[in-house]
Amino acid sequence: MSGIVKVILAIILPPLAVALEHGAGKKLAVNIILTLLGWIPGVIHAIFFT
């Protein structure tokens, strides 16, 4: 996937971006928790790991 597409996906659906990049694991679980606590932390985490 293109870098710009990854960033757009990370902004719109942070857990999906992390799942596509790393699969279902600890990073996905952390991202889901961060997204539920607040959308911005989830986006930052997703952009950092994609």
HTML snippet that shows the backbone in 3Dmol.js (N, CA, C, O; Angstrom):
<script src="https://3Dmol.org/build/3Dmol-min.js"></script>
<div id="view" style="width:600px;height:400px;position:relative"></div>
<script>
const pdb = `
ATOM      1  N   MET A   1       0.837  -1.178   0.000  1.00  0.00           N
ATOM      2  CA  MET A   1       0.000   0.000   0.000  1.00  0.00           C
ATOM      3  C   MET A   1       0.881   1.240   0.000  1.00  0.00           C
ATOM      4  O   MET A   1       1.972   1.246   0.571  1.00  0.00           O
ATOM      5  N   SER A   2       0.398   2.270  -0.638  1.00  0.00           N
ATOM      6  CA  SER A   2       1.114   3.532  -0.701  1.00  0.00           C
ATOM      7  C   SER A   2       1.137   4.207   0.674  1.00  0.00           C
ATOM      8  O   SER A   2       0.234   4.012   1.488  1.00  0.00           O
ATOM      9  N   GLY A   3       2.165   4.989   0.915  1.00  0.00           N
ATOM     10  CA  GLY A   3       2.302   5.667   2.197  1.00  0.00           C
ATOM     11  C   GLY A   3       1.165   6.622   2.485  1.00  0.00           C
ATOM     12  O   GLY A   3       0.680   6.694   3.614  1.00  0.00           O
ATOM     13  N   ILE A   4       0.736   7.357   1.471  1.00  0.00           N
ATOM     14  CA  ILE A   4      -0.344   8.321   1.678  1.00  0.00           C
ATOM     15  C   ILE A   4      -1.655   7.613   1.976  1.00  0.00           C
ATOM     16  O   ILE A   4      -2.461   8.107   2.763  1.00  0.00           O
ATOM     17  N   VAL A   5      -1.877   6.460   1.354  1.00  0.00           N
ATOM     18  CA  VAL A   5      -3.090   5.685   1.614  1.00  0.00           C
ATOM     19  C   VAL A   5      -3.078   5.169   3.048  1.00  0.00           C
ATOM     20  O   VAL A   5      -4.116   5.149   3.710  1.00  0.00           O
ATOM     21  N   LYS A   6      -1.914   4.754   3.527  1.00  0.00           N
ATOM     22  CA  LYS A   6      -1.794   4.277   4.909  1.00  0.00           C
ATOM     23  C   LYS A   6      -2.117   5.386   5.896  1.00  0.00           C
ATOM     24  O   LYS A   6      -2.807   5.155   6.889  1.00  0.00           O
ATOM     25  N   VAL A   7      -1.630   6.571   5.634  1.00  0.00           N
ATOM     26  CA  VAL A   7      -1.888   7.701   6.537  1.00  0.00           C
ATOM     27  C   VAL A   7      -3.371   8.063   6.533  1.00  0.00           C
ATOM     28  O   VAL A   7      -3.949   8.313   7.591  1.00  0.00           O
ATOM     29  N   ILE A   8      -3.986   8.094   5.367  1.00  0.00           N
ATOM     30  CA  ILE A   8      -5.419   8.401   5.288  1.00  0.00           C
ATOM     31  C   ILE A   8      -6.225   7.342   6.027  1.00  0.00           C
ATOM     32  O   ILE A   8      -7.155   7.666   6.765  1.00  0.00           O
ATOM     33  N   LEU A   9      -5.869   6.077   5.829  1.00  0.00           N
ATOM     34  CA  LEU A   9      -6.562   4.996   6.527  1.00  0.00           C
ATOM     35  C   LEU A   9      -6.340   5.094   8.037  1.00  0.00           C
ATOM     36  O   LEU A   9      -7.257   4.831   8.815  1.00  0.00           O
ATOM     37  N   ALA A  10      -5.131   5.470   8.453  1.00  0.00           N
ATOM     38  CA  ALA A  10      -4.837   5.622   9.880  1.00  0.00           C
ATOM     39  C   ALA A  10      -5.661   6.745  10.503  1.00  0.00           C
ATOM     40  O   ALA A  10      -6.018   6.677  11.679  1.00  0.00           O
ATOM     41  N   ILE A  11      -5.960   7.766   9.726  1.00  0.00           N
ATOM     42  CA  ILE A  11      -6.767   8.871  10.242  1.00  0.00           C
ATOM     43  C   ILE A  11      -8.239   8.478  10.315  1.00  0.00           C
ATOM     44  O   ILE A  11      -8.928   8.814  11.278  1.00  0.00           O
ATOM     45  N   ILE A  12      -8.718   7.771   9.303  1.00  0.00           N
ATOM     46  CA  ILE A  12     -10.143   7.420   9.257  1.00  0.00           C
ATOM     47  C   ILE A  12     -10.465   6.248  10.182  1.00  0.00           C
ATOM     48  O   ILE A  12     -11.399   6.331  10.980  1.00  0.00           O
ATOM     49  N   LEU A  13      -9.705   5.166  10.084  1.00  0.00           N
ATOM     50  CA  LEU A  13      -9.933   3.949  10.884  1.00  0.00           C
ATOM     51  C   LEU A  13      -8.600   3.446  11.449  1.00  0.00           C
ATOM     52  O   LEU A  13      -7.992   2.541  10.878  1.00  0.00           O
ATOM     53  N   PRO A  14      -8.146   4.020  12.556  1.00  0.00           N
ATOM     54  CA  PRO A  14      -6.835   3.655  13.089  1.00  0.00           C
ATOM     55  C   PRO A  14      -6.637   2.152  13.338  1.00  0.00           C
ATOM     56  O   PRO A  14      -5.590   1.626  12.960  1.00  0.00           O
ATOM     57  N   PRO A  15      -7.584   1.439  13.952  1.00  0.00           N
ATOM     58  CA  PRO A  15      -7.343   0.012  14.181  1.00  0.00           C
ATOM     59  C   PRO A  15      -7.195  -0.795  12.889  1.00  0.00           C
ATOM     60  O   PRO A  15      -6.416  -1.747  12.842  1.00  0.00           O
ATOM     61  N   LEU A  16      -7.930  -0.428  11.851  1.00  0.00           N
ATOM     62  CA  LEU A  16      -7.821  -1.144  10.583  1.00  0.00           C
ATOM     63  C   LEU A  16      -6.442  -0.942   9.967  1.00  0.00           C
ATOM     64  O   LEU A  16      -5.865  -1.884   9.424  1.00  0.00           O
ATOM     65  N   ALA A  17      -5.913   0.260  10.044  1.00  0.00           N
ATOM     66  CA  ALA A  17      -4.582   0.527   9.502  1.00  0.00           C
ATOM     67  C   ALA A  17      -3.525  -0.310  10.219  1.00  0.00           C
ATOM     68  O   ALA A  17      -2.630  -0.861   9.579  1.00  0.00           O
ATOM     69  N   VAL A  18      -3.624  -0.406  11.540  1.00  0.00           N
ATOM     70  CA  VAL A  18      -2.665  -1.204  12.309  1.00  0.00           C
ATOM     71  C   VAL A  18      -2.848  -2.686  12.008  1.00  0.00           C
ATOM     72  O   VAL A  18      -1.863  -3.415  11.888  1.00  0.00           O
ATOM     73  N   ALA A  19      -4.082  -3.139  11.885  1.00  0.00           N
ATOM     74  CA  ALA A  19      -4.349  -4.553  11.602  1.00  0.00           C
ATOM     75  C   ALA A  19      -3.806  -4.954  10.236  1.00  0.00           C
ATOM     76  O   ALA A  19      -3.242  -6.039  10.096  1.00  0.00           O
ATOM     77  N   LEU A  20      -3.961  -4.110   9.240  1.00  0.00           N
ATOM     78  CA  LEU A  20      -3.453  -4.428   7.907  1.00  0.00           C
ATOM     79  C   LEU A  20      -1.930  -4.470   7.879  1.00  0.00           C
ATOM     80  O   LEU A  20      -1.340  -5.238   7.119  1.00  0.00           O
ATOM     81  N   GLU A  21      -1.303  -3.656   8.696  1.00  0.00           N
ATOM     82  CA  GLU A  21       0.160  -3.588   8.715  1.00  0.00           C
ATOM     83  C   GLU A  21       0.784  -4.682   9.576  1.00  0.00           C
ATOM     84  O   GLU A  21       1.796  -5.266   9.186  1.00  0.00           O
ATOM     85  N   HIS A  22       0.194  -4.973  10.749  1.00  0.00           N
ATOM     86  CA  HIS A  22       0.826  -5.871  11.722  1.00  0.00           C
ATOM     87  C   HIS A  22       0.004  -7.103  12.070  1.00  0.00           C
ATOM     88  O   HIS A  22       0.491  -7.976  12.789  1.00  0.00           O
ATOM     89  N   GLY A  23      -1.212  -7.197  11.587  1.00  0.00           N
ATOM     90  CA  GLY A  23      -2.062  -8.333  11.936  1.00  0.00           C
ATOM     91  C   GLY A  23      -2.678  -8.149  13.317  1.00  0.00           C
ATOM     92  O   GLY A  23      -2.540  -7.103  13.950  1.00  0.00           O
ATOM     93  N   ALA A  24      -3.362  -9.198  13.761  1.00  0.00           N
ATOM     94  CA  ALA A  24      -4.016  -9.144  15.072  1.00  0.00           C
ATOM     95  C   ALA A  24      -2.993  -9.510  16.136  1.00  0.00           C
ATOM     96  O   ALA A  24      -2.508 -10.640  16.188  1.00  0.00           O
ATOM     97  N   GLY A  25      -2.679  -8.554  16.969  1.00  0.00           N
ATOM     98  CA  GLY A  25      -1.696  -8.786  18.018  1.00  0.00           C
ATOM     99  C   GLY A  25      -1.769  -7.698  19.065  1.00  0.00           C
ATOM    100  O   GLY A  25      -2.782  -7.015  19.217  1.00  0.00           O
ATOM    101  N   LYS A  26      -0.672  -7.556  19.782  1.00  0.00           N
ATOM    102  CA  LYS A  26      -0.616  -6.591  20.880  1.00  0.00           C
ATOM    103  C   LYS A  26      -0.779  -5.150  20.376  1.00  0.00           C
ATOM    104  O   LYS A  26      -1.467  -4.350  21.010  1.00  0.00           O
ATOM    105  N   LYS A  27      -0.155  -4.818  19.249  1.00  0.00           N
ATOM    106  CA  LYS A  27      -0.262  -3.453  18.726  1.00  0.00           C
ATOM    107  C   LYS A  27      -1.699  -3.114  18.350  1.00  0.00           C
ATOM    108  O   LYS A  27      -2.152  -1.990  18.566  1.00  0.00           O
ATOM    109  N   LEU A  28      -2.409  -4.078  17.792  1.00  0.00           N
ATOM    110  CA  LEU A  28      -3.814  -3.848  17.448  1.00  0.00           C
ATOM    111  C   LEU A  28      -4.649  -3.643  18.703  1.00  0.00           C
ATOM    112  O   LEU A  28      -5.493  -2.748  18.744  1.00  0.00           O
ATOM    113  N   ALA A  29      -4.424  -4.459  19.725  1.00  0.00           N
ATOM    114  CA  ALA A  29      -5.176  -4.327  20.974  1.00  0.00           C
ATOM    115  C   ALA A  29      -4.928  -2.961  21.619  1.00  0.00           C
ATOM    116  O   ALA A  29      -5.862  -2.315  22.094  1.00  0.00           O
ATOM    117  N   VAL A  30      -3.678  -2.531  21.632  1.00  0.00           N
ATOM    118  CA  VAL A  30      -3.345  -1.220  22.203  1.00  0.00           C
ATOM    119  C   VAL A  30      -4.024  -0.115  21.399  1.00  0.00           C
ATOM    120  O   VAL A  30      -4.547   0.842  21.969  1.00  0.00           O
ATOM    121  N   ASN A  31      -4.013  -0.252  20.076  1.00  0.00           N
ATOM    122  CA  ASN A  31      -4.631   0.776  19.246  1.00  0.00           C
ATOM    123  C   ASN A  31      -6.137   0.839  19.452  1.00  0.00           C
ATOM    124  O   ASN A  31      -6.708   1.929  19.481  1.00  0.00           O
ATOM    125  N   ILE A  32      -6.778  -0.291  19.594  1.00  0.00           N
ATOM    126  CA  ILE A  32      -8.227  -0.296  19.846  1.00  0.00           C
ATOM    127  C   ILE A  32      -8.536   0.393  21.168  1.00  0.00           C
ATOM    128  O   ILE A  32      -9.472   1.188  21.252  1.00  0.00           O
ATOM    129  N   ILE A  33      -7.755   0.093  22.197  1.00  0.00           N
ATOM    130  CA  ILE A  33      -7.959   0.728  23.505  1.00  0.00           C
ATOM    131  C   ILE A  33      -7.746   2.236  23.404  1.00  0.00           C
ATOM    132  O   ILE A  33      -8.544   3.014  23.927  1.00  0.00           O
ATOM    133  N   LEU A  34      -6.670   2.651  22.732  1.00  0.00           N
ATOM    134  CA  LEU A  34      -6.405   4.084  22.581  1.00  0.00           C
ATOM    135  C   LEU A  34      -7.504   4.779  21.785  1.00  0.00           C
ATOM    136  O   LEU A  34      -7.888   5.905  22.102  1.00  0.00           O
ATOM    137  N   THR A  35      -8.005   4.113  20.761  1.00  0.00           N
ATOM    138  CA  THR A  35      -9.076   4.701  19.954  1.00  0.00           C
ATOM    139  C   THR A  35     -10.361   4.831  20.768  1.00  0.00           C
ATOM    140  O   THR A  35     -11.086   5.815  20.627  1.00  0.00           O
ATOM    141  N   LEU A  36     -10.644   3.854  21.611  1.00  0.00           N
ATOM    142  CA  LEU A  36     -11.839   3.939  22.458  1.00  0.00           C
ATOM    143  C   LEU A  36     -11.704   5.028  23.521  1.00  0.00           C
ATOM    144  O   LEU A  36     -12.691   5.670  23.881  1.00  0.00           O
ATOM    145  N   LEU A  37     -10.493   5.235  24.022  1.00  0.00           N
ATOM    146  CA  LEU A  37     -10.272   6.277  25.026  1.00  0.00           C
ATOM    147  C   LEU A  37     -10.328   7.676  24.414  1.00  0.00           C
ATOM    148  O   LEU A  37     -10.698   8.645  25.078  1.00  0.00           O
ATOM    149  N   GLY A  38      -9.969   7.760  23.184  1.00  0.00           N
ATOM    150  CA  GLY A  38      -9.985   9.036  22.471  1.00  0.00           C
ATOM    151  C   GLY A  38      -9.453   8.810  21.076  1.00  0.00           C
ATOM    152  O   GLY A  38      -8.449   8.124  20.889  1.00  0.00           O
ATOM    153  N   TRP A  39     -10.114   9.376  20.112  1.00  0.00           N
ATOM    154  CA  TRP A  39      -9.768   9.111  18.727  1.00  0.00           C
ATOM    155  C   TRP A  39      -8.346   9.569  18.391  1.00  0.00           C
ATOM    156  O   TRP A  39      -7.633   8.875  17.666  1.00  0.00           O
ATOM    157  N   ILE A  40      -7.929  10.715  18.905  1.00  0.00           N
ATOM    158  CA  ILE A  40      -6.610  11.273  18.594  1.00  0.00           C
ATOM    159  C   ILE A  40      -5.472  10.348  19.040  1.00  0.00           C
ATOM    160  O   ILE A  40      -4.556  10.124  18.248  1.00  0.00           O
ATOM    161  N   PRO A  41      -5.474   9.797  20.262  1.00  0.00           N
ATOM    162  CA  PRO A  41      -4.397   8.862  20.622  1.00  0.00           C
ATOM    163  C   PRO A  41      -4.335   7.648  19.696  1.00  0.00           C
ATOM    164  O   PRO A  41      -3.249   7.164  19.379  1.00  0.00           O
ATOM    165  N   GLY A  42      -5.482   7.161  19.266  1.00  0.00           N
ATOM    166  CA  GLY A  42      -5.510   6.037  18.336  1.00  0.00           C
ATOM    167  C   GLY A  42      -4.907   6.396  16.994  1.00  0.00           C
ATOM    168  O   GLY A  42      -4.188   5.595  16.397  1.00  0.00           O
ATOM    169  N   VAL A  43      -5.195   7.598  16.516  1.00  0.00           N
ATOM    170  CA  VAL A  43      -4.642   8.059  15.240  1.00  0.00           C
ATOM    171  C   VAL A  43      -3.131   8.222  15.343  1.00  0.00           C
ATOM    172  O   VAL A  43      -2.403   7.804  14.443  1.00  0.00           O
ATOM    173  N   ILE A  44      -2.657   8.818  16.414  1.00  0.00           N
ATOM    174  CA  ILE A  44      -1.212   9.003  16.598  1.00  0.00           C
ATOM    175  C   ILE A  44      -0.508   7.653  16.637  1.00  0.00           C
ATOM    176  O   ILE A  44       0.529   7.476  15.998  1.00  0.00           O
ATOM    177  N   HIS A  45      -1.055   6.716  17.370  1.00  0.00           N
ATOM    178  CA  HIS A  45      -0.472   5.378  17.465  1.00  0.00           C
ATOM    179  C   HIS A  45      -0.469   4.700  16.099  1.00  0.00           C
ATOM    180  O   HIS A  45       0.525   4.080  15.722  1.00  0.00           O
ATOM    181  N   ALA A  46      -1.557   4.808  15.361  1.00  0.00           N
ATOM    182  CA  ALA A  46      -1.654   4.171  14.043  1.00  0.00           C
ATOM    183  C   ALA A  46      -0.660   4.775  13.058  1.00  0.00           C
ATOM    184  O   ALA A  46      -0.018   4.046  12.302  1.00  0.00           O
ATOM    185  N   ILE A  47      -0.528   6.089  13.061  1.00  0.00           N
ATOM    186  CA  ILE A  47       0.424   6.731  12.148  1.00  0.00           C
ATOM    187  C   ILE A  47       1.848   6.343  12.520  1.00  0.00           C
ATOM    188  O   ILE A  47       2.680   6.123  11.639  1.00  0.00           O
ATOM    189  N   PHE A  48       2.131   6.259  13.798  1.00  0.00           N
ATOM    190  CA  PHE A  48       3.473   5.887  14.249  1.00  0.00           C
ATOM    191  C   PHE A  48       3.840   4.470  13.818  1.00  0.00           C
ATOM    192  O   PHE A  48       4.991   4.219  13.462  1.00  0.00           O
ATOM    193  N   PHE A  49       2.885   3.539  13.843  1.00  0.00           N
ATOM    194  CA  PHE A  49       3.181   2.141  13.549  1.00  0.00           C
ATOM    195  C   PHE A  49       2.866   1.721  12.120  1.00  0.00           C
ATOM    196  O   PHE A  49       3.007   0.542  11.796  1.00  0.00           O
ATOM    197  N   THR A  50       2.442   2.645  11.248  1.00  0.00           N
ATOM    198  CA  THR A  50       2.217   2.255   9.854  1.00  0.00           C
ATOM    199  C   THR A  50       3.171   2.946   8.926  1.00  0.00           C
ATOM    200  O   THR A  50       3.119   2.731   7.715  1.00  0.00           O
TER     201      THR A  50
END
`;
const viewer = $3Dmol.createViewer("view");
viewer.addModel(pdb, "pdb");
viewer.setStyle({}, {cartoon: {color: "spectrum"}});
viewer.zoomTo();
viewer.render();
</script>
